[in-house]
Amino acid sequence: MVKTSFPKGVHPPEEKDRTSNIPITDLPLPEKILIPLSQHLGKPAKATKGRGDTVTVGERIGEADGFISAHVHSPVSGKIKKLVQLPLPGGRMGEYMEIEVDKEATEAFSFPEKEFDLENATQETVAQALKEAGIVGMGGATFPANVKFTPPKGKTLDSLIINGAECEPYLTCDHRMMLEHAAEIMAAIRILHKAYAFEQILVGIEENKSDAAQALKEEADKYQDLPIQVITTKVKYPQGAEKMLIQALTGRIVPMGKLPLEVGAVVSNVQTVYAMYEAFYREKPLIERVLTVTGDGIAEPKNIRAPLGTPIAKLYEFCGGMKSEPRKMIAGGPMMGIALPTIDYSVMKGSSGYLLFDRPSVPEEGPCIMCGRCVQACPMNLVPLRIAALAKAEQYADAKEYDATSCVECGACAYGCPAKIRLVAWIRYAKNFINIRGL
Amino acid sequence: MTEKKEGYILTSSPHLFSSSTTPKIMYTVLATLLPVAIVSILLFGMKVLLLYAVSIATAVATEAAVKAARRQSIHSIYDGSAVITGLLLVMVVPPDLSPVFVALGAFVAIFIGKEVFGGLGANVFNPALVGRAFLSASYPVQMTSYSQPQALFPIAGGVDAAGGATPLAAARFEGVVTPLKSLLLGQIGGSIGETCALLIIIGGLVLIALKIVDWQLVLAYLGTVFLLTGLFYLIDPGTYPSPLFHLLSGGLMLGAFYMATDMATSPYTPWGNVVFGVGAGLIVVVIRLFGGFPEGVMYSILLMNAVTPLINRYTRPKTFGSPSGKGAVS
């Protein structure tokens, strides 16, 4: 297998050993769930059920509002207790539906496997199935999958990129998915290929997960008609960033401010592809996901399959509880995740993990010594130290000149900074002003 | 499920930080300079130790005083940068310089060279070289009176005091070329820390391996001096000393590894470092071969320091996916 990579980047400690060998376990059904109607990029879904209504597993409870939006389905059977406004990770408020779980009915429900009509798979039927199932990018960006798989007129998707890089430290849920569900992932890829007739299908996996690469390769070998290649990449952050992975695997450069489809590519995370399998073969909407609960603040780190809307306190309970009193809690990976102020949050479509840290590192910020390490780290080829300085000086137009809006907020710059300057925070700050002022 | 009273720490991503810190970088640089400093004491005697002590103390005290006067935290004196400035200043002055002048130089280096601009990272010129430039301009006689070192390595064939005070002056004004072995081991007259090229090279290579020093700059700087002086040597070996002589004599090695590469005052882009190195190399060769002074390392670095912001601007990496033509280099 070829070893490939994007240039630049950083090498944070991997910290995946705690959970990489632990098989996925199902969370016991919680008594109630609190499911947000905004779990995706774009407009929140509109509630189609209200207080007092009973719902069954897989029933639609929220409807996509506009093109860039996604349906939300109930992961459980039960009764809707109320609709409430609560904060989403990051601070914005969002509508949540509280559902009292009917344990018996939920456990009795199943999505029978059916033979998918492979011969009649078209771009339209595939996109429709993705939309019906409410599938969004589960790597964290939560972009509606049906939109991604509906190329505008005149554009074709010739390359399908399957993202199994999982470059965020600590997280291992995608690793386990590839190991335990290689067959399903490959079956979904086959349907996508049938509909889109890709010229190439490239699966990118970081070298530290060679067992997962091997598992997918063995499955891929069963389909001689697929133009598929499983490629192991260097272990380097952010190998799994969409534009970086496309560059590493195909050599193509996505133009500034454009989507991957500009270069004929569509990128899907392995868990998203698994969700597609469930949608294609079982007509099961996206109602649960696998995530990693880890860090030095949790007793038994695990890879957990949990219904969407599960209160994260339930996850911690399932992991043997918190060790002592953790000081930092992160939704997502440590490089791009969001620090949470309380445990009152729910599992969402984009939740790749929850990290608990006893002794989080919060180093003091010093003056920039102009060492240029951020310049050497930035995968987008930006000059983070300059953009941050311009942001501090409130020179947002100049920050735009330095292409601040191209920043993908991967955190490679701030990770390597010896002065511990919060470069990403400052660049984000500049980006907000650039957007608001229309610079 | 208990929550700690202080609550959870809320900070923006990333939540991981590398172990590299500014003080760590500074103290690593100091560690690699230590052998150079020790050998310089052995070569020139205990008077040099006094100079180091005076210079470092003055540099640190000046920084503390300025910070206090500006009502800022004086914590920065522990980051090691003022200590480096004090140490480097002594390394680039003659061994017989009076401690009073050294203290004056260290004061100017930190006050004018660093703090006036806002302190670490904000300064335009290398502080130690600002101090040296001040001393050279103010006390030209004392700054060019070089004594010979003690014979330290018997194998090297004793101190090579042939001709003038320093090998560069001897070559320039008397046409006497010092053997390379003496240059490498430091058995020559010269500034305190510049003479033992071998230790400087070793220390510099360690810093390159640790990614503290940009190899592009060092290679461009030394390469330019080597190629240009080599060209003149090939044209007229009688008049012009060999390129190796030029590399190993004077302050070039110390300048290339430890002063030109000063993070704050050198470019932060890879190509910028190349431009800086080539520019500084050109200036050194022009001054050494055609200028009024035998040595030009100090001016080469200070002049390139002045254009570093400009170099940064014109060597900005081309943003990922930007249309070709926008931005400078990839």
Chai-1 contact restraints between the chains, C-beta under 6 A:
chainA,res_idxA,chainB,res_idxB,connection_type,confidence,min_distance_angstrom,max_distance_angstrom,comment,restraint_id
A,P12,B,L16,contact,1.0,0.0,6.0,A-B,restraint_1
A,I253,B,G321,contact,1.0,0.0,6.0,A-B,restraint_2
A,V254,B,G321,contact,1.0,0.0,6.0,A-B,restraint_3
A,P255,B,G321,contact,1.0,0.0,6.0,A-B,restraint_4
A,M256,B,G321,contact,1.0,0.0,6.0,A-B,restraint_5
A,M256,B,S322,contact,1.0,0.0,6.0,A-B,restraint_6
A,A313,B,M1,contact,1.0,0.0,6.0,A-B,restraint_7
A,E325,B,K4,contact,1.0,0.0,6.0,A-B,restraint_8
A,R327,B,I9,contact,1.0,0.0,6.0,A-B,restraint_9
A,K328,B,Y8,contact,1.0,0.0,6.0,A-B,restraint_10
A,K328,B,I9,contact,1.0,0.0,6.0,A-B,restraint_11
A,M329,B,Y8,contact,1.0,0.0,6.0,A-B,restraint_12
A,I330,B,H15,contact,1.0,0.0,6.0,A-B,restraint_13
A,P334,B,H15,contact,1.0,0.0,6.0,A-B,restraint_14
A,P334,B,L16,contact,1.0,0.0,6.0,A-B,restraint_15
A,M335,B,P14,contact,1.0,0.0,6.0,A-B,restraint_16
A,M336,B,S13,contact,1.0,0.0,6.0,A-B,restraint_17
A,A339,B,L10,contact,1.0,0.0,6.0,A-B,restraint_18
A,A339,B,T11,contact,1.0,0.0,6.0,A-B,restraint_19
A,P341,B,Y8,contact,1.0,0.0,6.0,A-B,restraint_20
A,P341,B,L10,contact,1.0,0.0,6.0,A-B,restraint_21
A,P360,B,I9,contact,1.0,0.0,6.0,A-B,restraint_22
A,S361,B,F17,contact,1.0,0.0,6.0,A-B,restraint_23
A,V362,B,I9,contact,1.0,0.0,6.0,A-B,restraint_24
A,P363,B,F17,contact,1.0,0.0,6.0,A-B,restraint_25
A,G366,B,T22,contact,1.0,0.0,6.0,A-B,restraint_26
A,P367,B,L120,contact,1.0,0.0,6.0,A-B,restraint_27
A,P367,B,G121,contact,1.0,0.0,6.0,A-B,restraint_28
A,C368,B,G121,contact,1.0,0.0,6.0,A-B,restraint_29
A,I369,B,T22,contact,1.0,0.0,6.0,A-B,restraint_30
A,I369,B,G121,contact,1.0,0.0,6.0,A-B,restraint_31
A,I369,B,M263,contact,1.0,0.0,6.0,A-B,restraint_32
A,I369,B,A264,contact,1.0,0.0,6.0,A-B,restraint_33
A,M370,B,G121,contact,1.0,0.0,6.0,A-B,restraint_34
A,M370,B,M263,contact,1.0,0.0,6.0,A-B,restraint_35
A,M370,B,A264,contact,1.0,0.0,6.0,A-B,restraint_36
A,M370,B,Y268,contact,1.0,0.0,6.0,A-B,restraint_37
A,C371,B,M263,contact,1.0,0.0,6.0,A-B,restraint_38
A,G372,B,Y268,contact,1.0,0.0,6.0,A-B,restraint_39
A,V375,B,Y268,contact,1.0,0.0,6.0,A-B,restraint_40
A,V375,B,T269,contact,1.0,0.0,6.0,A-B,restraint_41
A,M380,B,F320,contact,1.0,0.0,6.0,A-B,restraint_42
A,N381,B,P317,contact,1.0,0.0,6.0,A-B,restraint_43
A,N381,B,T319,contact,1.0,0.0,6.0,A-B,restraint_44
A,N381,B,F320,contact,1.0,0.0,6.0,A-B,restraint_45
A,V383,B,R316,contact,1.0,0.0,6.0,A-B,restraint_46
A,D403,B,T319,contact,1.0,0.0,6.0,A-B,restraint_47
A,S406,B,T319,contact,1.0,0.0,6.0,A-B,restraint_48
A,G411,B,S13,contact,1.0,0.0,6.0,A-B,restraint_49
A,G411,B,P14,contact,1.0,0.0,6.0,A-B,restraint_50
A,A414,B,P14,contact,1.0,0.0,6.0,A-B,restraint_51
A,Y415,B,P14,contact,1.0,0.0,6.0,A-B,restraint_52
A,Y415,B,L16,contact,1.0,0.0,6.0,A-B,restraint_53
A,Y415,B,S18,contact,1.0,0.0,6.0,A-B,restraint_54
A,G416,B,S18,contact,1.0,0.0,6.0,A-B,restraint_55
A,P418,B,S20,contact,1.0,0.0,6.0,A-B,restraint_56
A,P418,B,T21,contact,1.0,0.0,6.0,A-B,restraint_57
A,P418,B,T22,contact,1.0,0.0,6.0,A-B,restraint_58
A,P418,B,I25,contact,1.0,0.0,6.0,A-B,restraint_59
A,A419,B,T22,contact,1.0,0.0,6.0,A-B,restraint_60
A,A425,B,S12,contact,1.0,0.0,6.0,A-B,restraint_61
